[in-house]
């Protein structure tokens, strides 16, 4: 089990996180080409000292090139050989016109691969990846990720809050590597009736 967090999540004790049977933390490192998560650097040694695996994610936006965003992300994440790297590819709900485009996402992935020798995982909702409009908002990626895209060579971190995840068409032959099955779980709103909660974080 893995949790993903940012500076908006309060961390009281990473040792209690590990004692909750969590194996790793994927922390936001950056957004766009100029926003760094100020909690990332200080939390990394704390989490690793508690025996947790570490990962870094970048929230992609539309205002800067994918190459520039990747360079900024790597400068903030400072990945080691075991650091999981991830691109968060989703609608920018606060500013939909500033959502990352397909070409930017592909350039981001290519730049990370050139710099590190490995591909990041891609966090995406199946509807977004398939280019269909999101229920409720009607927002769309404006493109469809195809099996020929470099994105489809990346591990899939699928976001789908159902009993089993829908796999985007581009990853149909490979399946998922990580599955985010719940978000912002709380005592009042447990995921599928679960009563075990991660201790040490809000």
N, C-alpha and C positions, 0 to 999 in steps of 0.2 A: 504494500500500500504506500502511496505517495501523496503528499499534499503540495499544492502550489499556493504561494503567498506573495504579498508585496508589503510595502511599508504601511499600508492601511490595516494590516493584521497585527495585533499586539502579540508579541512573543514574551512569555514569562520564563520559560525553561525548556530548552531543546531536549534536555534529558528526559523530561516527562513526555515529550513528543515521541521519542524513541521507545519509551516504555509503553506507549499506546500501540505498539506493533507497527509503527510507521518506519519504513526503510529509507526514505529519501525525501528531500525538500527541493522543489523547483521554485526558485525565487525570481521575481521580476528584476531585471538588471537595467532595462532601458525602454524608451518609447520614442518613436520617431528618430530624429537625428540629433536631438539636443536635450532630452530629458533623461536624467539618471535617477534611479531609485536610491535614495540616500541611505536606506537601511541595508542594502545588499552587502556591502563590503564588511560591515561590522558583524553581520549575522553569519557569514560563511564560516569563519573559524569556530564560532560557537556551535554551529550545527555539526561540523565535521568532528569536533572534539567530543560530541555526544554520540558519535558512531553513525551518523546519518550520511547517506550519499547526497551529493550536491548537484543541482542543475540550475541553469540560468535561462530565462526567456526574455524575448524582445517583443513588445507590442508594435506591430507594423502600422505605419500611417502612410498617408498619401503625399505629404508635402515635400519629401526629399527622396532622392534616388535610393533604390534598394542597396546599391553599393555603399553609399555614404552611411545608410542606417546600419549596415552590417559592420562597417569599420568602427562606428560609434559603439555598437553593442559589444564587440570583442574587446574594445578598450575598457569598457565598464565591467564586463564579465570576467576578464582575465582568466580564461579557462585553462585548467590543467588537463592532462590526458584522460581523466575519468569524469570530467565535468560534462553532464548532459546539456546539450545546447538545443534551444527550441525557438521557433518562430510562431508567435501568436497571430494567426491570420483570421481576423473576424471583422465584423462591422464596427466601425467607430461610432457608437451610438450617440456620443455627445456631439459629434460633428460628422455625419455620414459622408459628406463630400470629401472628407479627409481620411477615408478608408484606404488601406493599401490595395494597389492594383495587382493583377496577375504578373505583369512584366516586372514590377518592383519586387514582388515576392521571389520570382525566379532569379533576379539579379542578386538579391539578398543571400539566397541559398548558395549560389555559385561563388559568391565572394567568401562566405564562411568556409565552404569546401576548399577553396584555394588556400586560405590562410591556415586552416587547421588539418586538412587532409581527411576530413569526415563531414558527412552531411548532418545538419540539424534535424530534429524531429519537427513536424509541422502540426500545430494545434489548430484544428478547424472543425466546424460543425458540418455534418454531411450536406445539409441544404445549401449552405454557403459554398462549399466546394463544388457542388453540382451546378451552381449558377442559378438556382431557383430562388424566388422571392421568399423571404422569411415570413412566417405567419405573424400576424399582428402588425409589424412595421412595414412589411412589403419591401424592405431593403434587399438588394441583390448585389452579389459580387460583380456582376456585369460581364462575367466570363465563366467558363467551365474548365476546371482542372482536368486535363486529359491524361491517359496513361503514358503519353509520350513526354509530358512535362517533367522537368527535373524535380518538381515538387513530389511527383508520384514515386520517385526513387528514395525519398526521405521516409523515415519511420512515421507512421500516422499516430498522432495523439488526438483521438476523436472525442468530441464533446457531444454527448447525447444522453439526456436524462431520462432514459427508459430502462426497462428490465433487461434489454439487450441492445447493443448499439447498431444503428444503420451504418453501413460502410459506404463512404463515397465511391462513386463509380471508378475513379482513377486508382483506387486502392483495392478494388474488388478481388484481384488475384493474390494480394499480399496480406490483407487484413490489418488489424490494428496492433500497435506496440503498447500504447497507453490508452486507457479509456477513462475519461472523466464522466463519472456516472452521477455525481451530485455536486452542487455548488452551494456555498453558504449554509451548510447543514447546521441546524441548531436543535436544542432540546424540544422546541415547539414544532419543528419541521424536520424530523429525521428522514434520512433517505431510505425508502422502502421499509419503514418500521424498525430500522436498526436502533439499538439503544447504546451502542459503544461509540464514544466520542473521543476525539483527539484531545488529550490534555496538554497544557503548556502553551496553547495558543488561543486567541479569542475566536 
